[in-house]
Amino acid sequence: MSKGKVLVVDDEGTLRMLLGHELARAGFSVETIGGGEEALRAVRHDFYHVVLLDILLPGMSGIDVLREIKKENISSEVIILTGNATIENCIECIKIGAFEYIRKPYELSELCLQIERAIDHQRSLLDVRILQEELRKTGRSGEILGRSRSMDDLRSIITRIATTSSTVLVLGESGTGKELVARSIHEQSPRCNQPFVTVNCATFAEALLESELFGHEKGAFTDAKFQKLGLAEIANNGTLFLDEVGEIPIHFQAKLLRFLERGEIRRVGGTRDISLSVRIICATNQPIEALVERKLFREDLFYRLNVLSVVVPPLKDRVEDIPLLVRHFIATQGFQKEFDAGALDFLKGYTWRGNVRELRNVVERTCILSSGKTITATDLSFLQYSPGALTPRGGTPEETAPGKKREPAAPLSLKEIERGHILQVLAMVNGRKGKAAQLLEISPKTLYLKMKAYNIVSVYE
């Protein structure tokens, strides 16, 4: 398997053939060309990881070829080969965008090493471009739904702060839609055509978080076989969304503060600072002031993050939006169902600890498991087992059915309570069994066995 595709551009025929032969023996796929104009035609019509470009060519010089390659945004990396060129010419090539320059005569091993470095870098940049394109395609997440006064106020705040470049702290309970708010800020900002990159700070240990956010150099640690660009660098000129920012390890917070204040990062194992233009939006469902008091969160970092703050209201404070949200979830999930007035009334009276995320899961679960086209309050009876649920209008769905006399409800068994609690927690965490097991303070294996014993259908997967 070829290590990569290389184009050799040199007007000395013997040297060109010898170099092509040796590079082929080293494992590269090689083509050779003798002039600048011919080289440009080749890179315009074919793909090369690396172009080895002699700086002194008859007719069109190597510098002119390099300038056209960069002007036309051709993705090949260029290594300049120079024998008699001045140091000024070499520096000019680096400024134009050459990956490296190597003086003749050169060691083949050194040249192969530089080619491999250039290929690693070129592949890394291609991965970034692909990711950025995917982010642009998928970043549009739709409008913030709701006709309540609190949602009108939220949209008004978003519109006012979107045009600035200030750091924003989004506050709200789990499941309220903090990432949706962050995306809406980005989409209404001057950076809307640039990447929106999300980092969930709670999912990484400190060392991994630094590598994920700031990137690392090849050889920075045992498994660092290639240079990796961090998500902050990928988000350059766009927006970086730090979700669950309250979970950032205390020792890493100083590095994050430095990035916020100076706009510079340093890759793990790197020796130079990289300047970036990134807007930071953070989110948390934790009271950061309490973390500051407990010395778990730096006070100076909190003030730096809390330049502008947005509070997302919980679902219990905007129950009038529930019918609209239900219709939206049914439509987006492709179900041919509807909730009748009794079912909607039941949902309005329920305590939504998981907020909008939990409501979406309940709608999906009910649509999957209900046999009829119209969903009634009876189809939602599994919710009454959830601890903390409010009984709508003073009764369960069966009690509030037309013509039904209210009777004292039979006490629930421990198994029924446990089953209902597991369902509630699964809905709260969007079906993530690992997180659910953590909240339930049991092992994932124990959760699996309980789900099997209680015949809990895996509609969350």
SULURHU-V517891 format. One record per helix or strand. SS is the DSSP state (alpha for helix, beta for strand). FROM is the first residue (numbers start at 1). LEN is the number of residues. Records with the same first field share a line. If there is no record, write none. Layout:
SS: FROM-LEN ; FROM-LEN
This chain:
beta: 5-5 ; 29-5 ; 50-5 ; 77-6 ; 100-4 ; 168-4 ; 196-5 ; 215-2 ; 228-2 ; 239-5 ; 264-2 ; 268-1 ; 274-2 ; 279-6 ; 308-4 ; 338-2 ; 374-2
alpha: 13-13 ; 36-10 ; 62-10 ; 87-10 ; 108-31 ; 149-14 ; 178-10 ; 201-3 ; 206-9 ; 231-4 ; 245-3 ; 253-10 ; 288-6 ; 299-7 ; 315-3 ; 319-14 ; 341-8 ; 355-15 ; 377-9 ; 392-3 ; 414-15 ; 433-8 ; 444-10
